[in-house]
């Protein structure tokens, strides 16, 4: 048969589907990672044990070694998941082209509301921060995600200044906003009765306004970074 005139189409490639065993393995790994985050939030780094993790996950203790090799590798995977969630909040988006100041405010609000919806995530972050003091790999994960967040904020401050022809130190502004947002989270996590998410957002909004207003009044200081 002439292939040029054949009505038959070549068969499309079919993606192999994971089998039941693969699905089960992925599910148990996910349970262990989530249980590790929960245990870090509830007990801190000193209280995160294989027994507590596997009890929370509802799986056998041998699966930690089977899937991750060691408890430490499981801790690294759990912290990487938290870091990836954090990145998702401040990842570049199309709204940046419209209004960098509005994007700054939106990113901060998104991060707060994410943690408000899942407070154990925020508590787990504090536990991993403490654990990172004695673990170079945990410290590297933490430093990388915060460097990316500071750079993202700095980019938005820089773009906001460029549009208005302002002279600011965008790097310092990005560092300041991250530090302020984290400090406000400490207040919230300590269950302060006279401090709310709205108060935290207002503080961050005030900081953004202050940086730009100082530049408008000629007190911006350093050159655009």
N, C-alpha and C positions, 0 to 999 in steps of 0.2 A: 504493500500500500504506500502511495506517495505521502510522505510525512507532511509536505507543505499543504496538502488538501485534507489531511485527517482531521476529524472533529474531536479526536481524543486529546485531552490535555495531560501534560506530564503530572504525575502524582506529586502533591505538595509534601514537603518534609514535615513530619509530625514530631513535635517535641516529646521526648520520652517523659512519661508521667512517673512521679516518685511512687515506689511501692509502699505497701503498708508498713514494712519495717523501717523504711526511711522516714516516713511520716511520724512514726512512733518515736524514733530517735530524735528528730527535730523538736517534737513536743516536750520530751523529757529534758533536753538541753535548755529549752526556753523556760521550763518550770524552775530549773536549777538557777538560772540567771536571775529570774524574777524573785525567787526565794532569797537569794543572796542580797539583792537590793533591799528587800524587806527586813532581813535580819540586820543588815548594816544600819538601817534606820532605827530599828527597835533596840538594838543592843550595843551599837558602836563597834569599832574594829576589834576590841578586846573580847567581845562577846560573840563574834561570828565564828561558829564552829561547824564542822561537817555535820554533826548530829542535828543541830538546829536548822541548818539549811535543808538537809534531806527530809527532816520531819515537816518543815513548812512546804516543801515541794511535793511531798507524798510519794517519794521514790526511794529506792534502796541506796545505801551509802556507796556501794561499788560503782554506781553510775557517775559519780564525780570523777573518779580516776579514769573510767572508761571514756567519758566524753571530753574531759579537760586535762587529764594527766595529774593534776594536783589542785589543791584548794587555792593556791596562789593564782594559777592560771584562770580559775573560775572567777576570782576577785577581779582580775584584769578584764575579763570579758564583761563582767557586770558594770565596771566603771566605764568601759568603752561604750556600752549601751547608753548609759546616762549622758556621756559626752556627745553621742550622736543625737540624742534627743535635744540637748542644749543647742547644738548646731542648727537643728531644724528651725528653731525659733528665730535665729538671727541670720539665716541664709539669705543671700541676695534675692530680691524679687522684683517684678516689673513696676511695683509701686514706687520704687526709688526714683525713677525718672520723673515722676510727677511732683513729688514733694519730699525731699530728704528729711526735713524736720518732722513731718507727719509720720514718716517711716521710722525714725528714731523712737518717737512716742509709741508707735504701734508695736515695735519689737519689745520694748520694755514691758508694755502691758501684756503682750502675749506670754512672755517669760513668767510674769507674776501669776497670770491666770492659769498657766500650765501647772505651776507648783501648787496653786490654791486647789486645783482639781485633784491633785495627787500629792498631798503634803509629805508622804513618806519619801518621795523622790528628793525633796529638799533636805529632809533629815539625813537621808543616805549620803547626799553630797557632803555634808559636814563630817560624816564618819569617814568617807573616803579621803577627804582633805587631811584628816588626822593620820590615817593609815599611810598617806603619801609621804609624810615626813620621814618615814623609815624605809620607803620602797622607791627606788629610782624610776622604775617603770610606771608605777602609779603617778608619781610626780610628773613624769614626762607627758602622760595623758592629760593631766590637769593643766599643766603649763601650756600645752598646745591649744587646747580648746579656749582657754582664756586669752591667749595671744590672738587667736582668730576673732574672738568677740571684740576685743579692744580695737583690732584693726577694722572690723566692720563698722563699729561706732565712729572710729576716726574718719573712715571714708565718707560717712554720711555727714559728719560735721564739716569735713573739707568741702564737700559738694554744696552744702548749705552756704558756707562762707563764699565760695566761688560765685554763686549766683547773685549774691548781694555785694560782691566786690569787697569782702571783709578780710581782715588780717587776723587770723587766729592760729593757735598751736593746736591743730586737730588731734595730734597724737595724745597730748596731755588731756584734751577734752574727752577723748575716748576712754582713757585710763580712769579719769575722774568719774565718768558716768557708770562704768562697771563697778568701781569701788563703792560708789554711793548706793547703787542698786543692791549689791551684796550686803552692805551694812544695814540697809533697811530690812533685808530678809532676816538678818540675825534678830532684829527687833521683833519681827512677826513670829519667828520660830520660838522665841522665848515667851510667847503667849502674853505679850504686853496688852493689857486691857485698854490702854488709851492710845493705841497705835494700830491702824488698819491698813488694808491694801490700798484704799483710796488715799490715805496719808502718804504711803510709800510712792505711789504714782505721782502725787502732787509734788513731792520732793524732787523726783527725777525730772518732771516737767519744769520745775523752777530752775534746776541746774542747767538744762538745755537753754532755757530763755536767758539765764544769766550769762552764759558763755557768749551767746550771740549779741546780747545787749551791750556787754562790755566792749565787744569789737566795734559795735555801731558808735559807741561814745568815744572811741579812740583809745580804749584801755585794754585792747586785746593782747598786747605784749609781743609774743614771738611771731615769727613769720609762719605762713601757712605751711603745715607739715605734711 
